[in-house]
């Protein structure tokens, strides 16, 4: 299932250096530029984030016929690009930073522009989407009547995430969720907020995000509005519900919030496509955005231009969701097994899954997991949660917590993703994952696996791989206890 990003792109340029003196001409700092970095911004940044995480993504946009437009194409290598002519200069935003602090920003070609035309190829690309992100940066594409008609028709059957802009068009009715930040929400609801303030009882206090979100839910006729509040998290309001859902954000130290909204929209798309409900997807997306800022934000993103302009760029965007190696991706941390399984199946591959507690990884685990990976195109490990291990093995277990166990598994070349489950058996996880092959160690040889009836319901098979009885977690734990 392909993610389609629709919206305006711009060329972002960062000039970074140190400021240790003032100019003799005026009392302004002199920045000794030591690094120049260019990247695709706006909808281009959203698409690059998704491509960097290994997802099949199409960017539908318009480009200027100028040097900045050609640079944008180079920085979008690795993304399937379906574009038309913008008919005006490509916008360029140049930020000057001294150390970790922004000094000034220069905007070129960012004046109001006419609504661009869309081509039949652009419309066809939108129609193929499994989920759509509209990244509106006020340059007019989201106001195109043909595109809006298509998005309105698709809204009933395809999740659409609309990231709005104060200078952009209103979302089309029926989209799954609109994601303004608090300032954008307050501006969009300004006139009605002022009217309601005069009607509210004196002294009554309300969360401004909730007040604005309720107005916008009615005004935009979307199914939900997620108002983000920076370090204070977000609030989700849904049509037909009077109760706002508050989403906390983890505390992070971040100097530059640039790109957090793009990361949030990209993560929402991934989690909705994986089948999560909106509340779950919103909570995960808020954490993903916080992690993005904590790891350095846009300043930490890798360069994206290939050494050969005609070749696809090498992609390595840090924490993300691993793409199966059969599709040509390198090793990266995994975090979304359901969407990985769907991507492998869509490409005609075989999904292999196995399960266990993996409380202390040992050579027997390594050999069994490597053998399981050889049976298909990706290996997903269903991992018992800490509570599940405790119920199965006693109050002294697990020895290692579930997040550390998952990280150790993902460090292995043969493991593509980990799915943590809370139940005592993996049946519920298997029902959601539906692997083509379910693998257990050879100690089950000669006996029918307990999950066999379930796996065979969707045409899957159960297989065993060699078991190494001389190596066990219990034996290793006992040995460690003797030397502690």
C-alpha positions, 0 to 999 in steps of 0.5 A, a space after each residue: 500500500 503506497 503512501 501519497 504525499 500531496 503538497 507544496 515543496 520548497 528548497 531549504 538551505 541551512 548556513 551554519 557556523 559560529 558567531 564570535 564577533 560583531 560586524 564593524 559596519 553595524 551591531 550585528 553578529 558575524 557568522 563564520 559559515 562552516 557548513 551549507 546544507 540543502 534539502 527538500 522542504 515542505 511536502 518534500 520533507 514529509 516524503 523524504 522522511 517516509 522514504 528514509 524509513 523504507 516506505 513506498 511513497 509518491 510525492 505529487 507536487 509542482 516544480 519551478 523551471 529554475 535552478 532551485 527546482 532542479 536542485 529539489 529534484 536532485 534532493 528528492 532522489 529515491 522518492 517516486 515523484 509525479 510533478 507538473 510545472 508550477 509556472 512560477 519561481 521555486 521558493 527557497 528558504 535560507 536559515 542562518 544559524 550560529 551554533 544551535 541558535 537561528 539568527 535570521 531567515 531569508 525567503 526568496 520566491 515565497 510571495 503569493 502565487 496563482 493556483 497551479 494546474 494539475 496533470 492527469 498523471 498527478 491525479 492518477 497517482 493520488 487515486 492509487 494511495 493507501 493513505 494520503 498526506 496533504 502537506 499544504 504550505 500555502 503555495 496553492 496546490 491544495 486549492 486546485 479545484 480538480 485535486 480538491 474534488 478528487 480528495 473529497 471523493 477519496 475521503 470516504 474510503 482512504 485515510 487523509 491527513 491534512 496538515 494545514 497552513 494559515 495561507 492555504 486552503 481549508 481541508 476538504 470535508 470528510 478527511 480523517 484528521 487535520 493537524 494544525 498547531 495551536 497558533 494555526 488553530 487559533 488563527 483559523 478559528 479567530 473570529 468565532 473564538 472571539 464571539 464565543 469569548 463574549 458569550 462564556 460565563 465570566 471566569 470560565 476557563 477553557 483549554 484554548 486548543 480544545 476551544 479552537 479544535 471544536 470550532 474547526 471540527 465544525 468549520 472544516 467538517 473533518 472527522 477529527 482535528 488534532 491540535 498540537 501544543 509543542 511540549 504540552 502534547 496534543 488534543 484530539 477532537 472527533 466528530 460526534 464526541 464531546 470528550 477531547 482526548 489529551 495526548 501527552 508528549 515526552 519531555 525533550 530538550 530541543 532548540 529547533 522545532 522545525 520539521 516536527 509537524 512533518 514528522 507527526 503527519 508522516 508518522 500518523 500515515 504509517 500508523 493509520 495504514 498499519 490499522 491502528 485507531 486514531 487515538 493510538 496513531 496520535 499517541 505514537 505520532 506525538 512520541 515520534 515527533 518528540 524523538 525526532 526533535 530530541 535526535 536533532 530535528 532537521 539539522 540531523 537529517 542526512 544529505 540526500 543528493 546522490 554522488 551520481 545525479 542520475 542515481 537514487 540516493 542512499 537513504 539512512 534516516 536514523 530510527 525508523 521502520 525497516 524495509 525488507 532486505 528483499 526490496 533492497 533496503 539496508 539494515 535499520 531499526 524496525 518498529 512497525 511489523 504490520 505495515 512491514 508484513 503488508 509491504 512484503 506481501 504487496 511485493 509478492 514476498 513471504 512473511 515469516 514469524 516466530 515467537 518467544 520470550 528471548 529473555 537472555 539471547 544465546 547461540 541457540 536463539 541466533 541459529 534458530 532465528 537465522 534459519 527462520 529468516 532463510 524461509 522467506 523475505 522478512 522475519 518478524 519476532 512476536 515477543 512476550 511482554 514483561 507482564 506475559 513473561 512474569 506470568 509464564 516464568 515467575 516473578 523473578 523474570 524477565 531478566 531483561 526488560 521488553 524494550 531492551 530485548 526488542 532492541 537486542 533482537 533488532 540488532 541481529 541481521 536476520 530480524 526485520 521487526 519485533 511485535 510485542 504482545 501482552 497475552 500468554 500465547 501469541 494467537 492474538 498477535 498472529 491473528 493481526 499479523 497473519 504470517 505465511 510461515 510460523 516457525 518454532 524450534 525443533 523441540 516441537 518436532 513430531 508434535 503439532 504446533 499449538 498455533 497450527 489450526 489458527 495459522 492454517 485458517 488463512 493458508 499459512 504453514 507451520 514449520 520447525 527449525 533446528 533446536 539446540 538443547 545444550 543452550 537454554 535461557 534457564 541454564 544460562 540464568 542458573 549459571 549467572 546466578 552461581 557467579 553473582 
